[in-house]
Amino acid sequence: METVKIHTESITLGQLLKFVNLASSGGEVKALLAEGNIRVDNEVETRRGRKLYPGMTVTVGRTQRYRITA
């Protein structure tokens, strides 16, 4: 599991996916979310604007996991 340190109160799911280089544009983020392979705290997420806070975990596919930290 990788940790992603943020310096603000929260980050959106779309921003996170771009930050970790899984998407380079909003369109790519939408496509990833449409596949249904992204989970936030073990729940499927389809909103790119979902706010992520420290302590939350994002899973992409079966192997890529990101933990949000402050």
C-alpha positions as CSV (number, residue, x, y, z in Angstrom):
1,M,0.0,0.0,0.0
2,E,1.3,3.4,-0.9
3,T,0.6,6.5,1.2
4,V,-0.4,9.8,-0.3
5,K,0.3,12.8,1.9
6,I,-2.0,15.8,1.4
7,H,-1.5,19.3,2.7
8,T,-5.1,20.3,2.6
9,E,-8.2,19.1,4.5
10,S,-9.2,16.9,1.6
11,I,-8.6,15.9,-2.0
12,T,-11.1,14.8,-4.6
13,L,-10.9,11.3,-6.0
14,G,-10.2,12.7,-9.5
15,Q,-7.3,14.7,-8.2
16,L,-5.9,11.7,-6.5
17,L,-6.1,9.5,-9.6
18,K,-4.2,12.2,-11.6
19,F,-1.7,12.7,-8.8
20,V,-0.7,9.0,-8.7
21,N,-0.5,9.0,-12.5
22,L,-3.4,6.6,-13.1
23,A,-5.1,9.3,-15.3
24,S,-3.9,12.4,-17.1
25,S,-7.3,14.1,-17.7
26,G,-10.8,14.3,-16.4
27,G,-12.0,12.2,-19.3
28,E,-9.6,9.4,-18.3
29,V,-10.8,9.7,-14.7
30,K,-14.4,9.3,-15.8
31,A,-13.5,6.2,-17.9
32,L,-11.7,4.6,-14.9
33,L,-14.7,5.2,-12.6
34,A,-17.1,3.9,-15.2
35,E,-15.3,0.5,-15.1
36,G,-16.4,0.1,-11.5
37,N,-12.9,-1.0,-10.4
38,I,-12.3,1.9,-7.9
39,R,-13.2,1.5,-4.3
40,V,-13.1,4.0,-1.4
41,D,-13.0,2.3,1.9
42,N,-14.1,-1.0,0.3
43,E,-17.2,0.6,-1.4
44,V,-17.4,1.0,-5.2
45,E,-17.1,4.7,-6.1
46,T,-18.3,6.3,-9.4
47,R,-18.0,10.0,-8.4
48,R,-14.8,11.8,-9.4
49,G,-15.6,14.6,-7.0
50,R,-15.8,12.3,-4.0
51,K,-13.8,14.0,-1.2
52,L,-11.1,12.0,0.4
53,Y,-9.8,12.7,3.9
54,P,-6.8,11.4,5.9
55,G,-7.4,7.8,7.0
56,M,-9.3,6.8,3.9
57,T,-8.1,4.1,1.5
58,V,-8.6,4.0,-2.2
59,T,-8.2,0.7,-4.1
60,V,-7.8,0.5,-7.8
61,G,-8.3,-2.9,-9.4
62,R,-7.2,-5.7,-7.1
63,T,-3.6,-4.7,-6.3
64,Q,-3.2,-0.9,-6.2
65,R,-4.0,0.6,-2.8
66,Y,-3.5,4.2,-1.6
67,R,-3.8,5.4,2.0
68,I,-4.5,9.2,2.4
69,T,-2.4,10.8,5.2
70,A,-2.0,14.3,6.5
